[in-house]
Amino acid sequence: MIITKHAFFRMQQRGIDENVVASAILNPDEASESFGKRRLARKIIGDKTLEVVYIKEDDIIVITVYWLEEV
């Protein structure tokens, strides 16, 4: 798994661990296609939902990571 500089910065900023990101991608609660080659993986962590935007080619490239807001 390759984490872009942007995703790494956002993970640090939002207190998200690399193991949680890997878990969301490999064992998501929800997964869907996004635009281009991007995919979305959602994982419920406690009372929050983590969303990971990534591309899967030869390796998994994490684009960004964030917590979804409750609406």
DSSP file (Angstrom, degrees, kcal/mol; ACC not computed):
  #  RESIDUE AA STRUCTURE BP1 BP2  ACC     N-H-->O    O-->H-N    N-H-->O    O-->H-N    TCO  KAPPA ALPHA  PHI   PSI    X-CA   Y-CA   Z-CA
    1    1 A M              0   0    0      0, 0.0     2,-0.5     0, 0.0    60,-0.2   0.000 360.0 360.0 360.0 128.2    0.0    0.0    0.0
    2    2 A I  E     -a   61   0A   0     58,-3.5    60,-3.2     0, 0.0     2,-0.6  -0.917 360.0-157.7-107.2 129.3    1.4    3.4   -1.1
    3    3 A I  E     -a   62   0A   0     -2,-0.5    60,-0.1    58,-0.2    58,-0.1  -0.930  16.8-132.8-108.6 120.7    0.2    6.5    0.8
    4    4 A T     >  -     0   0    0     58,-2.0     4,-2.7    -2,-0.6     5,-0.2  -0.216  25.0-109.5 -65.1 161.5    0.5    9.7   -1.0
    5    5 A K  H  > S+     0   0    0      1,-0.2     4,-2.5     2,-0.2     5,-0.2   0.899 120.9  52.5 -58.2 -41.0    2.0   12.7    0.8
    6    6 A H  H  > S+     0   0    0      2,-0.2     4,-2.5     1,-0.2    -1,-0.2   0.945 110.8  45.5 -60.8 -49.0   -1.5   14.3    0.8
    7    7 A A  H  > S+     0   0    0     55,-0.3     4,-2.6    56,-0.3    -2,-0.2   0.903 112.2  52.0 -62.8 -41.0   -3.1   11.3    2.4
    8    8 A F  H  X S+     0   0    0     -4,-2.7     4,-2.2     2,-0.2    -1,-0.2   0.919 110.4  48.6 -61.3 -44.1   -0.3   10.9    4.9
    9    9 A F  H  X S+     0   0    0     -4,-2.5     4,-2.6     1,-0.2    -2,-0.2   0.923 112.8  47.6 -61.2 -45.3   -0.7   14.6    5.9
   10   10 A R  H  X S+     0   0    0     -4,-2.5     4,-2.3     2,-0.2    -2,-0.2   0.877 109.1  54.0 -65.5 -37.6   -4.5   14.2    6.3
   11   11 A M  H  X>S+     0   0    0     -4,-2.6     5,-2.7     2,-0.2     4,-0.7   0.929 112.2  44.1 -61.6 -44.7   -4.0   11.0    8.3
   12   12 A Q  H ><5S+     0   0    0     -4,-2.2     3,-0.8     1,-0.2    -2,-0.2   0.931 114.1  50.1 -64.0 -45.6   -1.8   12.8   10.7
   13   13 A Q  H 3<5S+     0   0    0     -4,-2.6    -1,-0.2     1,-0.2    -2,-0.2   0.840 118.6  38.0 -61.4 -35.6   -4.1   15.8   10.9
   14   14 A R  H 3<5S-     0   0    0     -4,-2.3    -1,-0.2    -5,-0.2    -2,-0.2   0.361 109.9-115.6-103.0   4.0   -7.1   13.7   11.5
   15   15 A G  T <<5 +     0   0    0     -3,-0.8     2,-0.5    -4,-0.7    -3,-0.2   0.883  59.9 154.2  67.0  39.8   -5.5   11.1   13.9
   16   16 A I      < -     0   0    0     -5,-2.7    -1,-0.2    -6,-0.2     2,-0.2  -0.899  35.4-138.8-108.4 126.0   -6.1    8.2   11.5
   17   17 A D     >  -     0   0    0     -2,-0.5     4,-1.7     1,-0.1     3,-0.5  -0.505  16.0-124.6 -83.5 147.8   -3.7    5.2   11.8
   18   18 A E  H  > S+     0   0    0      1,-0.2     4,-2.4     2,-0.2     5,-0.2   0.834 111.1  57.7 -59.6 -35.0   -2.3    3.3    8.7
   19   19 A N  H  > S+     0   0    0      1,-0.2     4,-2.2     2,-0.2    -1,-0.2   0.861 105.0  50.5 -65.4 -35.4   -3.7    0.0   10.0
   20   20 A V  H  > S+     0   0    0     -3,-0.5     4,-2.2     2,-0.2    -1,-0.2   0.887 109.8  50.8 -68.8 -39.1   -7.2    1.5   10.1
   21   21 A V  H  X S+     0   0    0     -4,-1.7     4,-2.0     2,-0.2    -2,-0.2   0.934 110.9  48.3 -62.8 -46.7   -6.8    2.7    6.5
   22   22 A A  H  X S+     0   0    0     -4,-2.4     4,-2.9     1,-0.2     5,-0.3   0.907 110.9  51.5 -60.3 -42.5   -5.7   -0.8    5.4
   23   23 A S  H  X S+     0   0    0     -4,-2.2     4,-2.5     1,-0.2    -1,-0.2   0.896 108.0  52.0 -62.0 -40.9   -8.6   -2.4    7.3
   24   24 A A  H  < S+     0   0    0     -4,-2.2    -1,-0.2     2,-0.2    -2,-0.2   0.887 115.2  41.7 -63.3 -38.9  -11.1    0.0    5.5
   25   25 A I  H  < S+     0   0    0     -4,-2.0    -2,-0.2     2,-0.2    -1,-0.2   0.923 122.0  38.1 -74.6 -44.9   -9.7   -0.9    2.1
   26   26 A L  H  < S+     0   0    0     -4,-2.9    -2,-0.2     1,-0.2    -3,-0.2   0.772 134.3  20.2 -80.6 -26.5   -9.3   -4.7    2.7
   27   27 A N  S  < S+     0   0    0     -4,-2.5    -1,-0.2    -5,-0.3    -2,-0.2  -0.446  83.6 175.6-141.0  63.0  -12.5   -5.2    4.7
   28   28 A P        -     0   0    0      0, 0.0    15,-0.2     0, 0.0     3,-0.1  -0.288  35.3-144.7 -73.6 155.1  -14.8   -2.3    4.0
   29   29 A D  S    S+     0   0    0     13,-2.9     2,-0.3     1,-0.3    14,-0.2   0.764  95.3  10.6 -80.3 -29.6  -18.3   -2.0    5.4
   30   30 A E  E    S-B   42   0A   0     12,-1.7    12,-3.1    -6,-0.2     2,-0.3  -0.989  70.4-176.8-144.6 145.3  -19.2   -0.3    2.0
   31   31 A A  E     +B   41   0A   0     -2,-0.3     2,-0.3    10,-0.2    10,-0.2  -0.997   9.5 162.8-143.3 143.7  -17.3    0.0   -1.2
   32   32 A S  E     -B   40   0A   0      8,-2.2     8,-3.1    -2,-0.3     2,-0.2  -0.981  37.7 -99.6-153.8 164.2  -18.1    1.8   -4.4
   33   33 A E  E     -B   39   0A   0     -2,-0.3     6,-0.2     6,-0.2     2,-0.2  -0.570  35.1-171.2 -81.8 150.4  -16.5    3.2   -7.6
   34   34 A S        -     0   0    0      4,-2.8     2,-0.1    -2,-0.2    -1,-0.1  -0.383  42.9 -50.1-119.6-157.3  -15.8    6.9   -7.9
   35   35 A F  S >  S-     0   0    0     -2,-0.2     3,-1.9     2,-0.1    -1,-0.2  -0.468 107.2  -8.9 -81.3 155.4  -14.7    8.9  -10.9
   36   36 A G  T 3  S-     0   0    0      1,-0.3    -2,-0.1    -2,-0.1     0, 0.0  -0.386 131.3 -30.9  61.0-134.6  -11.8    7.7  -13.1
   37   37 A K  T 3  S+     0   0    0     -2,-0.1    19,-0.6    -4,-0.1    -1,-0.3   0.355 106.2 122.7 -94.9   4.1  -10.0    4.8  -11.5
   38   38 A R  E <   - C   0  55A   0     -3,-1.9    -4,-2.8    17,-0.1     2,-0.3  -0.355  41.4-165.6 -74.2 147.0  -10.8    5.9   -8.0
   39   39 A R  E     -BC  33  54A   0     15,-3.1    15,-2.3    -6,-0.2     2,-0.4  -0.915  10.3-140.7-126.4 155.8  -12.6    3.8   -5.5
   40   40 A L  E     -BC  32  53A   0     -8,-3.1    -8,-2.2    -2,-0.3     2,-0.4  -0.958  13.4-172.1-117.5 135.7  -14.2    4.6   -2.1
   41   41 A A  E     -BC  31  52A   0     11,-2.1    11,-2.6    -2,-0.4     2,-0.4  -0.997   5.3-163.8-126.2 131.7  -14.1    2.4    0.9
   42   42 A R  E     +BC  30  51A   0    -12,-3.1   -13,-2.9    -2,-0.4   -12,-1.7  -0.934   7.8 179.7-116.8 139.3  -16.1    3.1    4.1
   43   43 A K  E     - C   0  50A   0      7,-2.2     7,-3.2    -2,-0.4     2,-0.6  -0.995  25.1-132.8-139.1 129.0  -15.5    1.6    7.5
   44   44 A I  E     - C   0  49A   0     -2,-0.4     2,-0.5     5,-0.2     5,-0.2  -0.725  23.9-175.8 -82.9 123.9  -17.4    2.2   10.7
   45   45 A I  E >   - C   0  48A   0      3,-2.8     3,-2.1    -2,-0.6     2,-0.4  -0.942  61.0 -53.9-122.6 105.0  -14.9    2.8   13.5
   46   46 A G  T 3  S-     0   0    0     -2,-0.5    -2,-0.0     1,-0.3     0, 0.0  -0.494 122.2 -19.6  63.3-120.7  -16.8    3.2   16.8
   47   47 A D  T 3  S+     0   0    0     -2,-0.4     2,-0.3    -3,-0.1    -1,-0.3   0.198 126.8  78.0-103.9  15.6  -19.3    6.0   16.2
   48   48 A K  E <   -C   45   0A   0     -3,-2.1    -3,-2.8    21,-0.0     2,-0.5  -0.828  69.6-134.9-121.2 160.1  -17.6    7.4   13.1
   49   49 A T  E     -CD  44  68A   0     19,-0.5    19,-3.0    -2,-0.3     2,-0.4  -0.973  16.8-153.7-117.2 123.2  -17.4    6.4    9.5
   50   50 A L  E     -CD  43  67A   0     -7,-3.2    -7,-2.2    -2,-0.5     2,-0.5  -0.775   6.7-161.9 -93.0 134.8  -14.0    6.5    7.8
   51   51 A E  E     -CD  42  66A   0     15,-3.2    15,-2.3    -2,-0.4     2,-0.5  -0.979   3.3-167.7-119.6 132.5  -13.8    7.0    4.0
   52   52 A V  E     -CD  41  65A   0    -11,-2.6   -11,-2.1    -2,-0.5     2,-0.5  -0.971   7.3-156.9-119.3 128.0  -10.7    6.2    2.0
   53   53 A V  E     +CD  40  64A   0     11,-2.7    10,-2.9    -2,-0.5    11,-1.4  -0.918  32.4 151.5-103.3 125.6  -10.2    7.3   -1.6
   54   54 A Y  E     -CD  39  62A   0    -15,-2.3   -15,-3.1    -2,-0.5     2,-0.4  -0.945  40.5-131.8-149.7 167.0   -7.8    5.1   -3.4
   55   55 A I  E     -CD  38  61A   0      6,-2.3     6,-3.1    -2,-0.3     2,-0.6  -0.978  16.9-150.3-121.4 137.3   -6.7    3.6   -6.7
   56   56 A K  E     + D   0  60A   0    -19,-0.6     4,-0.2    -2,-0.4     2,-0.1  -0.928  41.4 128.9-111.8 111.8   -5.9   -0.1   -7.2
   57   57 A E  S    S-     0   0    0      2,-2.8     3,-0.0    -2,-0.6    -1,-0.0   0.052  88.8 -32.1-122.5-124.7   -3.3   -0.8   -9.8
   58   58 A D  S    S+     0   0    0     -2,-0.1     2,-0.3     2,-0.0    -2,-0.0   0.841 141.6  13.1 -66.3 -31.1   -0.3   -3.0   -9.3
   59   59 A D  S    S-     0   0    0     -4,-0.0    -2,-2.8   -57,-0.0     2,-0.5  -0.818  95.2 -94.8-132.2 171.3   -0.4   -1.7   -5.7
   60   60 A I  E     - D   0  56A   0     -2,-0.3   -58,-3.5    -4,-0.2     2,-0.6  -0.826  35.4-161.7 -91.9 127.1   -3.1    0.2   -3.7
   61   61 A I  E     -aD   2  55A   0     -6,-3.1    -6,-2.3    -2,-0.5     2,-0.5  -0.946   8.9-146.2-113.3 114.6   -2.5    4.0   -3.8
   62   62 A V  E     +aD   3  54A   0    -60,-3.2   -58,-2.0    -2,-0.6   -55,-0.3  -0.699  17.7 179.9 -83.7 122.4   -4.2    5.9   -1.1
   63   63 A I  E     -     0   0A   0    -10,-2.9     2,-0.3    -2,-0.5   -56,-0.3   0.905  62.2 -22.1 -88.7 -50.7   -5.3    9.4   -2.3
   64   64 A T  E     - D   0  53A   0    -11,-1.4   -11,-2.7   -57,-0.1    -1,-0.4  -0.980  51.4-151.7-158.3 165.5   -7.0   10.8    0.8
   65   65 A V  E     + D   0  52A   0     -2,-0.3     2,-0.3   -13,-0.2   -13,-0.2  -0.998  24.0 154.8-144.1 134.5   -8.6    9.7    4.0
   66   66 A Y  E     - D   0  51A   0    -15,-2.3   -15,-3.2    -2,-0.3     2,-0.4  -0.992  41.4-106.6-157.8 162.1  -11.3   11.5    6.1
   67   67 A W  E     - D   0  50A   0     -2,-0.3     2,-0.2   -17,-0.2   -17,-0.2  -0.780  38.4-124.6 -89.3 134.9  -14.2   11.1    8.5
   68   68 A L  E     - D   0  49A   0    -19,-3.0   -19,-0.5    -2,-0.4     2,-0.3  -0.586  24.3-123.8 -77.5 142.6  -17.7   11.4    7.1
   69   69 A E        -     0   0    0     -2,-0.2     2,-0.3   -21,-0.1    -1,-0.1  -0.627  22.5-113.4 -85.1 143.9  -19.8   14.0    8.8
   70   70 A E              0   0    0     -2,-0.3    -1,-0.1     1,-0.1   -22,-0.0  -0.586 360.0 360.0 -73.0 137.5  -23.2   13.0   10.2
   71   71 A V              0   0    0     -2,-0.3    -1,-0.1     0, 0.0    -2,-0.0   0.390 360.0 360.0-109.5 360.0  -26.0   14.6    8.3
